[in-house]
Protein backbone atom coordinates (compact mmCIF):
# COMPACT_ATOMS: atom_id res chain seq x y z
CA UNK A 1 0.00 0.00 0.00
CA UNK A 2 1.44 3.36 -1.02
CA UNK A 3 2.07 5.93 1.66
CA UNK A 4 0.61 9.28 0.59
CA UNK A 5 2.53 12.37 1.59
CA UNK A 6 0.10 15.23 2.09
CA UNK A 7 -0.18 18.65 3.56
CA UNK A 8 -3.60 19.09 5.11
CA UNK A 9 -5.20 22.50 5.36
CA UNK A 10 -8.42 22.98 7.27
CA UNK A 11 -10.33 26.15 6.36
CA UNK A 12 -13.15 27.34 8.59
CA UNK A 13 -16.17 29.44 7.80
CA UNK A 14 -19.24 30.16 9.94
CA UNK A 15 -21.30 27.59 8.08
CA UNK A 16 -18.83 25.06 6.76
CA UNK A 17 -15.56 23.23 7.20
CA UNK A 18 -13.54 21.89 4.26
CA UNK A 19 -10.36 19.85 4.21
CA UNK A 20 -7.94 20.47 1.35
CA UNK A 21 -4.63 18.78 0.70
CA UNK A 22 -1.64 18.65 -1.59
CA UNK A 23 -1.11 15.09 -2.73
CA UNK A 24 2.38 14.42 -4.07
CA UNK A 25 1.46 10.98 -5.42
CA UNK A 26 -1.36 11.90 -7.77
CA UNK A 27 -1.17 12.83 -11.44
CA UNK A 28 -2.38 16.40 -10.87
CA UNK A 29 0.58 18.74 -10.48
CA UNK A 30 1.22 20.46 -7.15
CA UNK A 31 0.75 23.91 -8.66
CA UNK A 32 -2.64 22.88 -10.08
CA UNK A 33 -3.64 21.56 -6.65
CA UNK A 34 -2.58 24.82 -5.00
CA UNK A 35 -4.52 26.77 -7.60
CA UNK A 36 -7.60 24.74 -6.72
CA UNK A 37 -7.10 25.54 -3.04
CA UNK A 38 -6.91 29.24 -3.90
CA UNK A 39 -10.06 28.86 -6.01
CA UNK A 40 -11.89 27.05 -3.20
CA UNK A 41 -11.01 29.72 -0.65
CA UNK A 42 -12.36 32.40 -3.00
CA UNK A 43 -15.57 30.53 -3.83
CA UNK A 44 -16.25 29.80 -0.16
CA UNK A 45 -15.93 33.47 0.76
CA UNK A 46 -12.93 32.91 3.02
CA UNK A 47 -11.00 35.20 0.66
CA UNK A 48 -13.16 38.02 -0.65
CA UNK A 49 -12.63 40.32 -3.66
CA UNK A 50 -9.87 42.79 -2.88
CA UNK A 51 -8.29 40.63 -0.14
CA UNK A 52 -4.54 40.18 -0.39
CA UNK A 53 -3.25 36.62 -0.66
CA UNK A 54 -0.44 35.38 1.60
CA UNK A 55 3.03 36.17 0.21
CA UNK A 56 4.98 33.64 -1.85
CA UNK A 57 7.19 32.97 1.15
CA UNK A 58 4.20 32.33 3.38
CA UNK A 59 2.67 29.93 0.86
CA UNK A 60 6.00 28.12 0.49
CA UNK A 61 6.21 27.61 4.25
CA UNK A 62 2.54 26.70 4.70
CA UNK A 63 2.41 24.09 1.95
CA UNK A 64 6.05 22.95 2.05
CA UNK A 65 6.54 23.45 -1.67
CA UNK A 66 9.01 25.37 -3.82
CA UNK A 67 8.70 29.03 -4.72
CA UNK A 68 8.52 28.02 -8.40
CA UNK A 69 5.46 25.87 -7.66
CA UNK A 70 3.78 28.76 -5.84
CA UNK A 71 4.46 31.11 -8.75
CA UNK A 72 3.07 28.60 -11.24
CA UNK A 73 -0.10 28.28 -9.16
CA UNK A 74 -0.55 32.05 -8.94
CA UNK A 75 0.15 32.40 -12.69
CA UNK A 76 -2.60 29.89 -13.40
CA UNK A 77 -5.01 31.57 -10.97
CA UNK A 78 -4.34 34.90 -12.64
CA UNK A 79 -4.94 33.48 -16.14
CA UNK A 80 -8.27 32.13 -14.93
CA UNK A 81 -9.26 35.54 -13.57
CA UNK A 82 -9.20 34.51 -9.92
CA UNK A 83 -6.50 36.93 -8.78
CA UNK A 84 -4.70 40.09 -9.86
CA UNK A 85 -1.03 40.77 -9.21
CA UNK A 86 0.20 44.29 -8.48
CA UNK A 87 3.92 44.63 -9.08
CA UNK A 88 5.80 45.40 -5.90
CA UNK A 89 2.64 45.15 -3.78
CA UNK A 90 1.24 41.62 -3.87
CA UNK A 91 -1.53 39.38 -5.20
CA UNK A 92 -5.19 40.18 -4.62
CA UNK A 93 -8.48 38.36 -5.11
CA UNK A 94 -10.02 39.63 -8.33
CA UNK A 95 -13.47 41.15 -8.44
CA UNK A 96 -15.79 38.82 -10.42
CA UNK A 97 -16.36 39.80 -14.04
CA UNK A 98 -19.74 40.32 -15.62
CA UNK A 99 -20.56 37.28 -17.74
CA UNK A 100 -22.25 37.99 -21.05
CA UNK A 101 -23.36 35.23 -23.37
CA UNK A 102 -22.68 35.81 -27.06
CA UNK A 103 -25.40 33.50 -28.37
CA UNK A 104 -28.23 35.74 -27.12
CA UNK A 105 -28.82 39.44 -26.54
CA UNK A 106 -29.74 40.44 -22.97
CA UNK A 107 -30.72 43.83 -21.62
CA UNK A 108 -28.11 45.86 -19.78
CA UNK A 109 -30.07 45.75 -16.52
CA UNK A 110 -30.74 42.00 -16.58
CA UNK A 111 -27.09 41.22 -17.31
CA UNK A 112 -25.91 43.18 -14.27
CA UNK A 113 -28.69 41.94 -12.00
CA UNK A 114 -27.56 38.36 -12.65
CA UNK A 115 -24.19 39.34 -11.17
CA UNK A 116 -25.73 41.10 -8.17
CA UNK A 117 -24.84 44.59 -9.43
CA UNK A 118 -26.98 47.73 -9.46
CA UNK A 119 -27.22 49.11 -13.00
CA UNK A 120 -27.62 52.75 -13.99
CA UNK A 121 -27.31 54.73 -17.22
CA UNK A 122 -26.12 58.23 -18.07
CA UNK A 123 -26.84 59.99 -21.37
CA UNK A 124 -23.63 61.68 -22.53
CA UNK A 125 -24.91 62.98 -25.84
CA UNK A 126 -28.11 63.05 -27.88
CA UNK A 127 -28.07 65.19 -31.00
CA UNK A 128 -28.48 65.28 -34.77
CA UNK A 129 -25.58 65.15 -37.23
CA UNK A 130 -25.27 64.59 -40.97
CA UNK A 131 -24.18 61.24 -42.32
CA UNK A 132 -20.83 60.63 -43.97
CA UNK A 133 -20.17 57.84 -46.46
CA UNK A 134 -19.62 55.20 -43.75
CA UNK A 135 -22.83 56.00 -41.85
CA UNK A 136 -24.80 56.22 -45.08
CA UNK A 137 -23.65 52.73 -46.00
CA UNK A 138 -24.29 51.28 -42.54
CA UNK A 139 -27.79 52.76 -42.23
CA UNK A 140 -28.73 52.48 -45.92
CA UNK A 141 -29.37 56.21 -46.28
CA UNK A 142 -27.95 59.01 -48.41
CA UNK A 143 -24.77 60.94 -47.66
CA UNK A 144 -25.60 64.17 -45.76
CA UNK A 145 -28.93 62.77 -44.51
CA UNK A 146 -29.78 63.57 -40.90
CA UNK A 147 -28.68 61.03 -38.29
CA UNK A 148 -29.44 60.84 -34.58
CA UNK A 149 -26.36 60.00 -32.52
CA UNK A 150 -26.69 58.73 -28.96
CA UNK A 151 -23.89 58.19 -26.44
CA UNK A 152 -24.63 56.25 -23.26
CA UNK A 153 -22.47 55.32 -20.29
CA UNK A 154 -23.47 52.23 -18.32
CA UNK A 155 -22.61 51.88 -14.63
CA UNK A 156 -22.40 48.87 -12.34
CA UNK A 157 -22.60 49.82 -8.64
CA UNK A 158 -21.90 53.45 -9.63
CA UNK A 159 -18.71 52.55 -11.55
CA UNK A 160 -18.49 53.11 -15.33
CA UNK A 161 -18.15 49.77 -17.09
CA UNK A 162 -19.49 50.10 -20.64
CA UNK A 163 -19.80 52.86 -23.25
CA UNK A 164 -22.32 52.82 -26.10
CA UNK A 165 -22.28 55.02 -29.21
CA UNK A 166 -25.29 54.49 -31.49
CA UNK A 167 -26.45 55.99 -34.78
CA UNK A 168 -29.99 55.97 -36.21
CA UNK A 169 -31.57 57.32 -39.36
CA UNK A 170 -33.52 60.47 -38.60
CA UNK A 171 -36.95 58.79 -38.88
CA UNK A 172 -35.91 56.03 -36.48
CA UNK A 173 -34.01 58.49 -34.30
CA UNK A 174 -37.10 60.58 -33.49
CA UNK A 175 -38.71 57.47 -31.98
CA UNK A 176 -35.52 56.66 -30.09
CA UNK A 177 -35.38 60.19 -28.70
CA UNK A 178 -38.86 59.81 -27.23
CA UNK A 179 -37.89 56.46 -25.70
CA UNK A 180 -34.77 58.00 -24.12
CA UNK A 181 -36.84 60.77 -22.55
CA UNK A 182 -39.28 58.22 -21.13
CA UNK A 183 -36.48 56.02 -19.76
CA UNK A 184 -34.86 59.02 -18.06
CA UNK A 185 -38.19 60.11 -16.62
CA UNK A 186 -38.75 56.63 -15.17
CA UNK A 187 -35.21 56.55 -13.80
CA UNK A 188 -34.56 53.07 -15.17
CA UNK A 189 -31.19 51.76 -16.40
CA UNK A 190 -31.24 51.06 -20.13
CA UNK A 191 -29.31 50.49 -23.32
CA UNK A 192 -30.65 50.77 -26.84
CA UNK A 193 -31.52 47.07 -26.59
CA UNK A 194 -34.46 48.08 -24.36
CA UNK A 195 -35.92 50.34 -27.03
CA UNK A 196 -36.81 47.36 -29.19
CA UNK A 197 -38.77 45.59 -26.45
CA UNK A 198 -39.67 47.51 -23.30
CA UNK A 199 -40.50 50.89 -24.81
CA UNK A 200 -42.45 49.71 -27.88
CA UNK A 201 -40.54 51.96 -30.26
CA UNK A 202 -41.37 49.81 -33.28
CA UNK A 203 -44.46 47.95 -34.41
CA UNK A 204 -42.33 44.88 -35.13
CA UNK A 205 -39.07 43.95 -33.40
CA UNK A 206 -35.65 43.55 -35.01
CA UNK A 207 -34.98 40.21 -36.67
CA UNK A 208 -31.21 39.90 -36.28
CA UNK A 209 -27.94 41.68 -35.55
CA UNK A 210 -24.55 41.46 -37.28
CA UNK A 211 -21.63 41.90 -34.89
CA UNK A 212 -17.84 41.97 -34.91
CA UNK A 213 -15.60 41.63 -31.85
CA UNK A 214 -12.08 42.88 -31.21
CA UNK A 215 -9.72 43.92 -28.43
CA UNK A 216 -8.62 47.56 -28.47
CA UNK A 217 -6.84 50.05 -26.23
CA UNK A 218 -8.66 53.04 -24.74
CA UNK A 219 -8.10 56.36 -26.50
CA UNK A 220 -8.11 59.65 -24.59
CA UNK A 221 -11.90 60.04 -24.74
CA UNK A 222 -12.68 56.47 -23.70
CA UNK A 223 -10.09 56.50 -20.92
CA UNK A 224 -11.80 59.58 -19.50
CA UNK A 225 -15.42 58.38 -19.65
CA UNK A 226 -14.62 54.83 -18.49
CA UNK A 227 -12.19 56.05 -15.82
CA UNK A 228 -9.25 53.95 -17.01
CA UNK A 229 -5.70 54.64 -18.12
CA UNK A 230 -4.81 55.50 -21.70
CA UNK A 231 -4.52 52.31 -23.83
CA UNK A 232 -6.34 50.29 -21.15
CA UNK A 233 -7.69 47.01 -22.63
CA UNK A 234 -11.27 47.26 -23.85
CA UNK A 235 -13.53 44.84 -25.70
CA UNK A 236 -15.07 46.53 -28.76
CA UNK A 237 -18.30 45.21 -30.26
CA UNK A 238 -19.61 46.72 -33.49
CA UNK A 239 -23.28 45.99 -34.19
CA UNK A 240 -25.79 46.60 -36.98
CA UNK A 241 -29.35 45.85 -35.90
CA UNK A 242 -31.74 44.83 -38.68
CA UNK A 243 -35.42 44.29 -39.22
CA UNK A 244 -35.30 41.93 -42.16
CA UNK A 245 -33.05 43.82 -44.62
CA UNK A 246 -33.57 47.26 -43.10
CA UNK A 247 -30.81 48.52 -40.77
CA UNK A 248 -32.23 50.17 -37.66
CA UNK A 249 -29.10 50.98 -35.68
CA UNK A 250 -25.33 51.11 -36.06
CA UNK A 251 -23.61 50.86 -32.68
CA UNK A 252 -20.10 50.72 -31.23
CA UNK A 253 -19.85 49.34 -27.70
CA UNK A 254 -16.74 49.40 -25.51
CA UNK A 255 -16.60 47.09 -22.49
CA UNK A 256 -13.94 47.45 -19.81
CA UNK A 257 -11.65 44.45 -20.03
CA UNK A 258 -11.45 44.10 -16.25
CA UNK A 259 -15.23 44.06 -15.83
CA UNK A 260 -16.57 41.78 -18.56
CA UNK A 261 -15.97 38.35 -19.97
CA UNK A 262 -17.88 36.80 -22.85
CA UNK A 263 -18.76 33.19 -23.48
CA UNK A 264 -20.54 31.05 -26.03
CA UNK A 265 -21.62 27.41 -26.30
CA UNK A 266 -20.87 25.85 -29.68
CA UNK A 267 -22.13 22.58 -31.10
CA UNK A 268 -19.47 19.99 -31.98
C-alpha atoms as a printed R data frame, in Angstrom:
    type eleno elety resid chain resno       x      y       z
1   ATOM     1    CA   UNK     A     1   0.000  0.000   0.000
2   ATOM     2    CA   UNK     A     2   1.439  3.359  -1.025
3   ATOM     3    CA   UNK     A     3   2.069  5.929   1.664
4   ATOM     4    CA   UNK     A     4   0.615  9.276   0.589
5   ATOM     5    CA   UNK     A     5   2.531 12.369   1.585
6   ATOM     6    CA   UNK     A     6   0.101 15.233   2.091
7   ATOM     7    CA   UNK     A     7  -0.179 18.647   3.556
8   ATOM     8    CA   UNK     A     8  -3.600 19.091   5.112
9   ATOM     9    CA   UNK     A     9  -5.199 22.496   5.361
10  ATOM    10    CA   UNK     A    10  -8.423 22.982   7.273
11  ATOM    11    CA   UNK     A    11 -10.333 26.154   6.361
12  ATOM    12    CA   UNK     A    12 -13.146 27.343   8.590
13  ATOM    13    CA   UNK     A    13 -16.173 29.437   7.804
14  ATOM    14    CA   UNK     A    14 -19.241 30.158   9.940
15  ATOM    15    CA   UNK     A    15 -21.305 27.588   8.077
16  ATOM    16    CA   UNK     A    16 -18.828 25.060   6.760
17  ATOM    17    CA   UNK     A    17 -15.557 23.229   7.204
18  ATOM    18    CA   UNK     A    18 -13.537 21.888   4.259
19  ATOM    19    CA   UNK     A    19 -10.361 19.847   4.212
20  ATOM    20    CA   UNK     A    20  -7.937 20.473   1.354
21  ATOM    21    CA   UNK     A    21  -4.634 18.780   0.698
22  ATOM    22    CA   UNK     A    22  -1.640 18.649  -1.591
23  ATOM    23    CA   UNK     A    23  -1.111 15.091  -2.734
24  ATOM    24    CA   UNK     A    24   2.376 14.419  -4.074
25  ATOM    25    CA   UNK     A    25   1.458 10.979  -5.420
26  ATOM    26    CA   UNK     A    26  -1.363 11.901  -7.770
27  ATOM    27    CA   UNK     A    27  -1.166 12.835 -11.436
28  ATOM    28    CA   UNK     A    28  -2.384 16.405 -10.866
29  ATOM    29    CA   UNK     A    29   0.585 18.740 -10.479
30  ATOM    30    CA   UNK     A    30   1.218 20.463  -7.150
31  ATOM    31    CA   UNK     A    31   0.748 23.915  -8.663
32  ATOM    32    CA   UNK     A    32  -2.645 22.880 -10.079
33  ATOM    33    CA   UNK     A    33  -3.635 21.564  -6.652
34  ATOM    34    CA   UNK     A    34  -2.585 24.818  -5.005
35  ATOM    35    CA   UNK     A    35  -4.519 26.775  -7.604
36  ATOM    36    CA   UNK     A    36  -7.605 24.736  -6.717
37  ATOM    37    CA   UNK     A    37  -7.104 25.545  -3.043
38  ATOM    38    CA   UNK     A    38  -6.914 29.242  -3.903
39  ATOM    39    CA   UNK     A    39 -10.058 28.861  -6.010
40  ATOM    40    CA   UNK     A    40 -11.889 27.046  -3.200
41  ATOM    41    CA   UNK     A    41 -11.014 29.722  -0.653
42  ATOM    42    CA   UNK     A    42 -12.356 32.398  -2.998
43  ATOM    43    CA   UNK     A    43 -15.573 30.530  -3.828
44  ATOM    44    CA   UNK     A    44 -16.245 29.799  -0.161
45  ATOM    45    CA   UNK     A    45 -15.931 33.467   0.761
46  ATOM    46    CA   UNK     A    46 -12.930 32.912   3.022
47  ATOM    47    CA   UNK     A    47 -11.001 35.196   0.664
48  ATOM    48    CA   UNK     A    48 -13.156 38.022  -0.649
49  ATOM    49    CA   UNK     A    49 -12.626 40.320  -3.663
50  ATOM    50    CA   UNK     A    50  -9.867 42.794  -2.880
51  ATOM    51    CA   UNK     A    51  -8.294 40.633  -0.143
52  ATOM    52    CA   UNK     A    52  -4.540 40.179  -0.392
53  ATOM    53    CA   UNK     A    53  -3.254 36.622  -0.659
54  ATOM    54    CA   UNK     A    54  -0.437 35.385   1.595
55  ATOM    55    CA   UNK     A    55   3.025 36.169   0.211
56  ATOM    56    CA   UNK     A    56   4.976 33.641  -1.846
57  ATOM    57    CA   UNK     A    57   7.190 32.975   1.146
58  ATOM    58    CA   UNK     A    58   4.203 32.326   3.381
59  ATOM    59    CA   UNK     A    59   2.675 29.928   0.863
60  ATOM    60    CA   UNK     A    60   5.996 28.119   0.493
61  ATOM    61    CA   UNK     A    61   6.211 27.613   4.247
62  ATOM    62    CA   UNK     A    62   2.545 26.698   4.701
63  ATOM    63    CA   UNK     A    63   2.411 24.088   1.948
64  ATOM    64    CA   UNK     A    64   6.046 22.949   2.047
65  ATOM    65    CA   UNK     A    65   6.538 23.449  -1.675
66  ATOM    66    CA   UNK     A    66   9.006 25.369  -3.818
67  ATOM    67    CA   UNK     A    67   8.699 29.030  -4.722
68  ATOM    68    CA   UNK     A    68   8.518 28.023  -8.399
69  ATOM    69    CA   UNK     A    69   5.459 25.869  -7.660
70  ATOM    70    CA   UNK     A    70   3.783 28.764  -5.843
71  ATOM    71    CA   UNK     A    71   4.458 31.113  -8.748
72  ATOM    72    CA   UNK     A    72   3.071 28.599 -11.240
73  ATOM    73    CA   UNK     A    73  -0.103 28.279  -9.158
74  ATOM    74    CA   UNK     A    74  -0.548 32.046  -8.943
75  ATOM    75    CA   UNK     A    75   0.155 32.404 -12.689
76  ATOM    76    CA   UNK     A    76  -2.595 29.887 -13.401
77  ATOM    77    CA   UNK     A    77  -5.008 31.568 -10.974
78  ATOM    78    CA   UNK     A    78  -4.336 34.901 -12.638
79  ATOM    79    CA   UNK     A    79  -4.937 33.485 -16.144
80  ATOM    80    CA   UNK     A    80  -8.273 32.133 -14.932
81  ATOM    81    CA   UNK     A    81  -9.259 35.538 -13.574
82  ATOM    82    CA   UNK     A    82  -9.201 34.514  -9.917
83  ATOM    83    CA   UNK     A    83  -6.503 36.934  -8.783
84  ATOM    84    CA   UNK     A    84  -4.705 40.094  -9.865
85  ATOM    85    CA   UNK     A    85  -1.030 40.769  -9.213
86  ATOM    86    CA   UNK     A    86   0.204 44.291  -8.484
87  ATOM    87    CA   UNK     A    87   3.924 44.630  -9.082
88  ATOM    88    CA   UNK     A    88   5.804 45.398  -5.897
89  ATOM    89    CA   UNK     A    89   2.644 45.155  -3.777
90  ATOM    90    CA   UNK     A    90   1.240 41.620  -3.865
91  ATOM    91    CA   UNK     A    91  -1.526 39.378  -5.200
92  ATOM    92    CA   UNK     A    92  -5.187 40.176  -4.619
93  ATOM    93    CA   UNK     A    93  -8.484 38.356  -5.106
94  ATOM    94    CA   UNK     A    94 -10.022 39.634  -8.333
95  ATOM    95    CA   UNK     A    95 -13.474 41.152  -8.437
96  ATOM    96    CA   UNK     A    96 -15.789 38.824 -10.422
97  ATOM    97    CA   UNK     A    97 -16.360 39.801 -14.040
98  ATOM    98    CA   UNK     A    98 -19.743 40.319 -15.618
99  ATOM    99    CA   UNK     A    99 -20.563 37.279 -17.735
100 ATOM   100    CA   UNK     A   100 -22.255 37.994 -21.050
101 ATOM   101    CA   UNK     A   101 -23.363 35.232 -23.375
102 ATOM   102    CA   UNK     A   102 -22.685 35.814 -27.056
103 ATOM   103    CA   UNK     A   103 -25.402 33.499 -28.371
104 ATOM   104    CA   UNK     A   104 -28.230 35.738 -27.122
105 ATOM   105    CA   UNK     A   105 -28.823 39.436 -26.538
106 ATOM   106    CA   UNK     A   106 -29.742 40.442 -22.975
107 ATOM   107    CA   UNK     A   107 -30.723 43.827 -21.623
108 ATOM   108    CA   UNK     A   108 -28.114 45.863 -19.781
109 ATOM   109    CA   UNK     A   109 -30.075 45.751 -16.523
110 ATOM   110    CA   UNK     A   110 -30.743 42.002 -16.579
111 ATOM   111    CA   UNK     A   111 -27.089 41.221 -17.305
112 ATOM   112    CA   UNK     A   112 -25.914 43.180 -14.270
113 ATOM   113    CA   UNK     A   113 -28.690 41.937 -11.996
114 ATOM   114    CA   UNK     A   114 -27.565 38.360 -12.651
115 ATOM   115    CA   UNK     A   115 -24.192 39.340 -11.173
116 ATOM   116    CA   UNK     A   116 -25.734 41.102  -8.169
117 ATOM   117    CA   UNK     A   117 -24.838 44.594  -9.433
118 ATOM   118    CA   UNK     A   118 -26.978 47.728  -9.457
119 ATOM   119    CA   UNK     A   119 -27.216 49.115 -12.997
120 ATOM   120    CA   UNK     A   120 -27.625 52.749 -13.991
121 ATOM   121    CA   UNK     A   121 -27.314 54.727 -17.224
122 ATOM   122    CA   UNK     A   122 -26.119 58.229 -18.067
123 ATOM   123    CA   UNK     A   123 -26.836 59.989 -21.370
124 ATOM   124    CA   UNK     A   124 -23.632 61.679 -22.533
125 ATOM   125    CA   UNK     A   125 -24.912 62.985 -25.844
126 ATOM   126    CA   UNK     A   126 -28.109 63.052 -27.884
127 ATOM   127    CA   UNK     A   127 -28.073 65.191 -31.002
128 ATOM   128    CA   UNK     A   128 -28.478 65.281 -34.769
129 ATOM   129    CA   UNK     A   129 -25.582 65.154 -37.233
130 ATOM   130    CA   UNK     A   130 -25.274 64.595 -40.973
131 ATOM   131    CA   UNK     A   131 -24.180 61.241 -42.320
132 ATOM   132    CA   UNK     A   132 -20.827 60.627 -43.968
133 ATOM   133    CA   UNK     A   133 -20.166 57.835 -46.463
134 ATOM   134    CA   UNK     A   134 -19.619 55.197 -43.750
135 ATOM   135    CA   UNK     A   135 -22.827 55.998 -41.847
136 ATOM   136    CA   UNK     A   136 -24.798 56.223 -45.084
137 ATOM   137    CA   UNK     A   137 -23.648 52.733 -45.997
138 ATOM   138    CA   UNK     A   138 -24.293 51.279 -42.536
139 ATOM   139    CA   UNK     A   139 -27.788 52.758 -42.233
140 ATOM   140    CA   UNK     A   140 -28.735 52.481 -45.924
141 ATOM   141    CA   UNK     A   141 -29.368 56.209 -46.279
142 ATOM   142    CA   UNK     A   142 -27.946 59.005 -48.411
143 ATOM   143    CA   UNK     A   143 -24.770 60.936 -47.658
144 ATOM   144    CA   UNK     A   144 -25.600 64.168 -45.759
145 ATOM   145    CA   UNK     A   145 -28.931 62.773 -44.509
146 ATOM   146    CA   UNK     A   146 -29.784 63.574 -40.898
147 ATOM   147    CA   UNK     A   147 -28.682 61.027 -38.295
148 ATOM   148    CA   UNK     A   148 -29.439 60.843 -34.579
149 ATOM   149    CA   UNK     A   149 -26.359 60.003 -32.524
150 ATOM   150    CA   UNK     A   150 -26.691 58.727 -28.965
151 ATOM   151    CA   UNK     A   151 -23.892 58.189 -26.445
152 ATOM   152    CA   UNK     A   152 -24.632 56.246 -23.258
153 ATOM   153    CA   UNK     A   153 -22.471 55.318 -20.286
154 ATOM   154    CA   UNK     A   154 -23.469 52.229 -18.315
155 ATOM   155    CA   UNK     A   155 -22.609 51.879 -14.631
156 ATOM   156    CA   UNK     A   156 -22.398 48.873 -12.341
157 ATOM   157    CA   UNK     A   157 -22.604 49.820  -8.645
158 ATOM   158    CA   UNK     A   158 -21.898 53.453  -9.627
159 ATOM   159    CA   UNK     A   159 -18.715 52.552 -11.548
160 ATOM   160    CA   UNK     A   160 -18.494 53.110 -15.333
161 ATOM   161    CA   UNK     A   161 -18.154 49.766 -17.089
162 ATOM   162    CA   UNK     A   162 -19.491 50.100 -20.644
163 ATOM   163    CA   UNK     A   163 -19.798 52.856 -23.252
164 ATOM   164    CA   UNK     A   164 -22.323 52.815 -26.104
165 ATOM   165    CA   UNK     A   165 -22.282 55.019 -29.210
166 ATOM   166    CA   UNK     A   166 -25.292 54.491 -31.486
167 ATOM   167    CA   UNK     A   167 -26.448 55.993 -34.781
168 ATOM   168    CA   UNK     A   168 -29.986 55.971 -36.207
169 ATOM   169    CA   UNK     A   169 -31.571 57.319 -39.363
170 ATOM   170    CA   UNK     A   170 -33.521 60.470 -38.596
171 ATOM   171    CA   UNK     A   171 -36.948 58.791 -38.880
172 ATOM   172    CA   UNK     A   172 -35.908 56.034 -36.475
173 ATOM   173    CA   UNK     A   173 -34.005 58.494 -34.301
174 ATOM   174    CA   UNK     A   174 -37.098 60.578 -33.490
175 ATOM   175    CA   UNK     A   175 -38.715 57.474 -31.985
176 ATOM   176    CA   UNK     A   176 -35.517 56.661 -30.091
177 ATOM   177    CA   UNK     A   177 -35.379 60.194 -28.698
178 ATOM   178    CA   UNK     A   178 -38.862 59.813 -27.230
179 ATOM   179    CA   UNK     A   179 -37.886 56.460 -25.695
180 ATOM   180    CA   UNK     A   180 -34.770 58.000 -24.115
181 ATOM   181    CA   UNK     A   181 -36.840 60.770 -22.552
182 ATOM   182    CA   UNK     A   182 -39.277 58.217 -21.128
183 ATOM   183    CA   UNK     A   183 -36.480 56.018 -19.757
184 ATOM   184    CA   UNK     A   184 -34.858 59.016 -18.062
185 ATOM   185    CA   UNK     A   185 -38.189 60.105 -16.619
186 ATOM   186    CA   UNK     A   186 -38.750 56.627 -15.172
187 ATOM   187    CA   UNK     A   187 -35.205 56.550 -13.800
188 ATOM   188    CA   UNK     A   188 -34.557 53.067 -15.166
189 ATOM   189    CA   UNK     A   189 -31.192 51.762 -16.405
190 ATOM   190    CA   UNK     A   190 -31.240 51.055 -20.128
191 ATOM   191    CA   UNK     A   191 -29.308 50.493 -23.319
192 ATOM   192    CA   UNK     A   192 -30.651 50.766 -26.841
193 ATOM   193    CA   UNK     A   193 -31.522 47.071 -26.595
194 ATOM   194    CA   UNK     A   194 -34.459 48.076 -24.359
195 ATOM   195    CA   UNK     A   195 -35.922 50.341 -27.034
196 ATOM   196    CA   UNK     A   196 -36.813 47.360 -29.190
197 ATOM   197    CA   UNK     A   197 -38.770 45.589 -26.454
198 ATOM   198    CA   UNK     A   198 -39.665 47.514 -23.298
199 ATOM   199    CA   UNK     A   199 -40.497 50.888 -24.808
200 ATOM   200    CA   UNK     A   200 -42.446 49.714 -27.882
201 ATOM   201    CA   UNK     A   201 -40.541 51.963 -30.264
202 ATOM   202    CA   UNK     A   202 -41.373 49.806 -33.278
203 ATOM   203    CA   UNK     A   203 -44.457 47.950 -34.415
204 ATOM   204    CA   UNK     A   204 -42.334 44.881 -35.134
205 ATOM   205    CA   UNK     A   205 -39.075 43.950 -33.398
206 ATOM   206    CA   UNK     A   206 -35.649 43.550 -35.013
207 ATOM   207    CA   UNK     A   207 -34.983 40.206 -36.668
208 ATOM   208    CA   UNK     A   208 -31.212 39.899 -36.285
209 ATOM   209    CA   UNK     A   209 -27.942 41.677 -35.551
210 ATOM   210    CA   UNK     A   210 -24.551 41.462 -37.279
211 ATOM   211    CA   UNK     A   211 -21.626 41.898 -34.885
212 ATOM   212    CA   UNK     A   212 -17.841 41.972 -34.915
213 ATOM   213    CA   UNK     A   213 -15.595 41.629 -31.846
214 ATOM   214    CA   UNK     A   214 -12.076 42.876 -31.212
215 ATOM   215    CA   UNK     A   215  -9.724 43.920 -28.429
216 ATOM   216    CA   UNK     A   216  -8.624 47.565 -28.472
217 ATOM   217    CA   UNK     A   217  -6.843 50.054 -26.231
218 ATOM   218    CA   UNK     A   218  -8.663 53.039 -24.744
219 ATOM   219    CA   UNK     A   219  -8.098 56.359 -26.499
220 ATOM   220    CA   UNK     A   220  -8.106 59.650 -24.589
221 ATOM   221    CA   UNK     A   221 -11.896 60.041 -24.735
222 ATOM   222    CA   UNK     A   222 -12.682 56.469 -23.696
223 ATOM   223    CA   UNK     A   223 -10.091 56.499 -20.921
224 ATOM   224    CA   UNK     A   224 -11.798 59.578 -19.501
225 ATOM   225    CA   UNK     A   225 -15.418 58.385 -19.654
226 ATOM   226    CA   UNK     A   226 -14.616 54.829 -18.494
227 ATOM   227    CA   UNK     A   227 -12.191 56.047 -15.823
228 ATOM   228    CA   UNK     A   228  -9.253 53.948 -17.014
229 ATOM   229    CA   UNK     A   229  -5.703 54.636 -18.117
230 ATOM   230    CA   UNK     A   230  -4.806 55.498 -21.704
231 ATOM   231    CA   UNK     A   231  -4.520 52.312 -23.826
232 ATOM   232    CA   UNK     A   232  -6.344 50.290 -21.151
233 ATOM   233    CA   UNK     A   233  -7.691 47.010 -22.628
234 ATOM   234    CA   UNK     A   234 -11.267 47.261 -23.852
235 ATOM   235    CA   UNK     A   235 -13.527 44.841 -25.703
236 ATOM   236    CA   UNK     A   236 -15.072 46.527 -28.761
237 ATOM   237    CA   UNK     A   237 -18.304 45.208 -30.262
238 ATOM   238    CA   UNK     A   238 -19.613 46.718 -33.487
239 ATOM   239    CA   UNK     A   239 -23.284 45.987 -34.193
240 ATOM   240    CA   UNK     A   240 -25.785 46.602 -36.975
241 ATOM   241    CA   UNK     A   241 -29.347 45.850 -35.895
242 ATOM   242    CA   UNK     A   242 -31.742 44.826 -38.682
243 ATOM   243    CA   UNK     A   243 -35.421 44.291 -39.220
244 ATOM   244    CA   UNK     A   244 -35.295 41.926 -42.160
245 ATOM   245    CA   UNK     A   245 -33.053 43.815 -44.620
246 ATOM   246    CA   UNK     A   246 -33.571 47.255 -43.105
247 ATOM   247    CA   UNK     A   247 -30.807 48.516 -40.774
248 ATOM   248    CA   UNK     A   248 -32.229 50.169 -37.655
249 ATOM   249    CA   UNK     A   249 -29.095 50.982 -35.678
250 ATOM   250    CA   UNK     A   250 -25.331 51.106 -36.064
251 ATOM   251    CA   UNK     A   251 -23.612 50.856 -32.675
252 ATOM   252    CA   UNK     A   252 -20.099 50.718 -31.233
253 ATOM   253    CA   UNK     A   253 -19.846 49.336 -27.703
254 ATOM   254    CA   UNK     A   254 -16.743 49.396 -25.509
255 ATOM   255    CA   UNK     A   255 -16.599 47.092 -22.486
256 ATOM   256    CA   UNK     A   256 -13.942 47.452 -19.805
257 ATOM   257    CA   UNK     A   257 -11.647 44.454 -20.025
258 ATOM   258    CA   UNK     A   258 -11.450 44.103 -16.248
259 ATOM   259    CA   UNK     A   259 -15.228 44.058 -15.828
260 ATOM   260    CA   UNK     A   260 -16.568 41.785 -18.564
261 ATOM   261    CA   UNK     A   261 -15.974 38.346 -19.967
262 ATOM   262    CA   UNK     A   262 -17.883 36.802 -22.854
263 ATOM   263    CA   UNK     A   263 -18.757 33.186 -23.477
264 ATOM   264    CA   UNK     A   264 -20.538 31.045 -26.033
265 ATOM   265    CA   UNK     A   265 -21.618 27.410 -26.303
266 ATOM   266    CA   UNK     A   266 -20.868 25.850 -29.684
267 ATOM   267    CA   UNK     A   267 -22.125 22.585 -31.104
268 ATOM   268    CA   UNK     A   268 -19.467 19.989 -31.983
